[in-house]
């Protein structure tokens, strides 16, 4: 079953490299439907994989000094706390409920993909400290609960609410995603221990490595392809996957 995850991991990396977001939202479906993992195990593994890919992808941006470390602190630290809380709350619901929420997140992501806003540097002053903190907490809680990096939420938030340019927002979001994923993963280790579930570290390493390679390849390919067309196609794909996951998990929840 592990071999089935390899093409999925490549798609995850390609999407991140070509679109700058969206790839992490594929990780949970890959682990659940291609590998056959239990939902909570897949969400924990997703946080590890997404965190590793984001950390690796952030290195070139850090070298080029595009990361806004003030925003990392103001948005990322509360985001880590929110992610930890989201992972903690996951212990009180079933894996089917988490997947149902995940499917709704996929549909929300498809909306952002199909209705992109023009993301320019904000003309007004940066968003206040309290509001940026609340933004980080909310996005972080979502990350911890359903196991997604949340790049499709973080990047617009940093541009429209934090006053960053799109390039600095992408660079900064990768660092924030890595930090949030790490915080959620640490808490999920306790959740898995309580559920008597064991992570497949070999699978995590392989998927992360292929995802990192895919992101580098996607970054090269992305410059040669129409971004609008790619984003639109990915948005429709998310709709199909989101509806499929929601229908399958809803039937499981209702049958209990």
N, C-alpha and C positions, 0 to 999 in steps of 0.2 A: 504493500500500500504506500510505502514511503516514496517509491519511484513516481507515483501519480502526483505527488506534491511538487516535483521538479518543474514541470511546465507552468504550474500555477505560480511558483516562486518567481520564475522568469517574467511572467506577466505582471506580477506585483512590482518588480523592479523597473520594468519598462514603463509602466504607468507613472511611477514616481519620477523617473528620469524625463519623460516626455511632457508630463502635465504639471509636475511639481506637487501633486496631491492625488488622492484617490487610490493609490496602490495599497495603502494600509487597510483600507476598508474591504479589500479582497482576501486578507489573510485569514480571518475567521472562517469564511465559507470554504477556503481551500483546505483548512485543517479539519473542518467538520465533514464536508461532503466528499472530498477526494481522499483524505487520510482516514476518516471515520472516527475522529476523536470525539470524546464527550464535550459538551458545550463549554463547561467551565475550564476544562483542560485546554481547549482551543483558544479561549479568550486569554488565559494566562500566557500561553505560547505566543499568541499574537503580540502581546505587549513586549515580550522579549525580542521577537523578530523585528518589530517596528522600531523599537528603541535602538537596536544595533544598526539597522539600515540608516535611520535618521542621523545617528552619531557619525557614521562613516561619511554620509553625504554632506554633513556640515563642515567637515575638515577643510575642503577647498575654500569655502566661504569665510571660515575663520582666518585662514591664511591671507585672504584678500581683504580682511578687516571690514567685512560687510555686516557682521553680526552686531546688533545694537544691544550691548550688555545691560544697559539700564532697563530696557524693556524685558530682557530675559529675567531680570530680578523682579520687576514689578508684576509681570504677567506669569512668568514661569514658576516662581516660588509658590504663589497661591494656587497655580495649576497643579503643582505636585501635591499640595494638601488636598485639593479637590479630587485628584486621581486616587489618592490613598483612601479617601472617604468613599468614592465610587466603588473601589474594589472591596472595601469593608461591607458596604450595603449589599453587594452581590451574594453574600453568604445567606441572606434572608429570602432570596427568591430562587426559583428553579432555573435551570439552564434554558428551558423552553421559553420562559418569560424574558430572559436576557436576549435570546435570539429574536423574539418578537420585537423588542425594543430596537435591536440592531437593525432589523429590516426597515423600521421606520426611519432610522438614521440614514440608511442607504437611499431611501426615497427622498429624504431631505437633501442629501448630497447630490442626487440626480437633478433636483431643482436648481441648485447652485451651478451645476455643470451646464444645464440647458438654458439658464437665464443669467449668464455672467454679467457682472457690473464692471464698468470701467474703473479700474483700480489705479488711481493717480495719488500722488502725495496729497495728504489732507491740507486744505488751504487754511484751516483754522488752527487754534492751539491744540496741543495734544490733550487727550482725554484725561480727566482728573484721576488722581491716585486711587481713590475709593472705587470708582467705576472700573478702572483697569483691573483692580484686584478682584472685583466681583466677576468680571468677564473671565478671568483666569480660573477662578473657582468653579464656575459653571461648566466651562469647556473641559476642565480637568475631571470633574465628576462624571461627565459623559464618557471620557476616555477610560476611566477606571471601570465603569459599569459594563461597557460593551466591548472594550478592547480595541478601539481604533485610535490612531494617532490624532485625528481631528484636524489635519492640515487644511481641509476644505472649509473649516470654521476659523482656524487660527489666522491664516493669511489675510482673509478679509477683515478680521477683527483688528489686526495690527495696522493695516492700511487705513481703514475707515475710522477706527476708534483710537488708534495709537499714533497716527500721523506719520507712519513710515512710508518710504517709497516701496514699490512692489518688489524690487530686488532685495532691499534690506529686510523686507517682511518675510520673504521666502527663506533667506539665510537665517534670520532670527527664529523663525518657526521651527526649523529643523532642530535647533538646540533645545527649544522648549519641548518639542515632541519627544526628544530623547530623554529629557529630565522627567517629564510626566510619565512616560512609559516605564522608566526605571522605578519610580515611586509606586505605581500601580502594581508592577510585577512583584516587588518586595512584599506588599500586602497580600497578593494572591498566593504567595507561597504558604501563608497561614491558612488561607481558604482551602487550598488543595490538600494540605495536611489534615484538616478537619474532615474533608471528604474522602480521605485515603486514596488520593490520586497522585500518580507519579508522572513528572514531565519526561518527555523523550528529548534529551539534550542533543543527541545526534541529529534528530530531525530538525530541531531549532537551528543548530549550527549550519546544516546543509541549506535550509530554506533561506536563512539570513545571508549566507555567502552567495547563493545564486541571485538573491534579491539585490545585493550590493552590485554584483557584476551587471545585472540587468539595468540597474539605475544608471550606471556609467554608459552603457550602450544606448539606453533610451535618451539620455541627455544629448548624445551625439546625433541620434536619429531625429530627435525632436526639432532641431534647428532646420531640418530639411522638409518637414511636413507641415501642412496648414494646422496651426494649433486649434483654431475654431472647429475644424472638422473632427479632429481627434477628440476634443472635449465633448462635442455633441454625440459622437458615437459611444463614448464611455458613459455619458449620461443616460442614454437609452439602455445600455447594458445594465446599469445599476437599477433601472426601473424593473427590468425583467427579473433580475436576481432578487430585488427587494420584495416584489410581489410573490415570487416562488417561496422565499424563506418565510414570509409572513403567513401564507396560506398553509404551509406544511407545519409550522409551529403552532398556529391557531388551532388546527385540527387536533394536534397532540394535547394542547392545553384543555380543549373542550371535552376530549375523550377521557380525561382523568376523573 
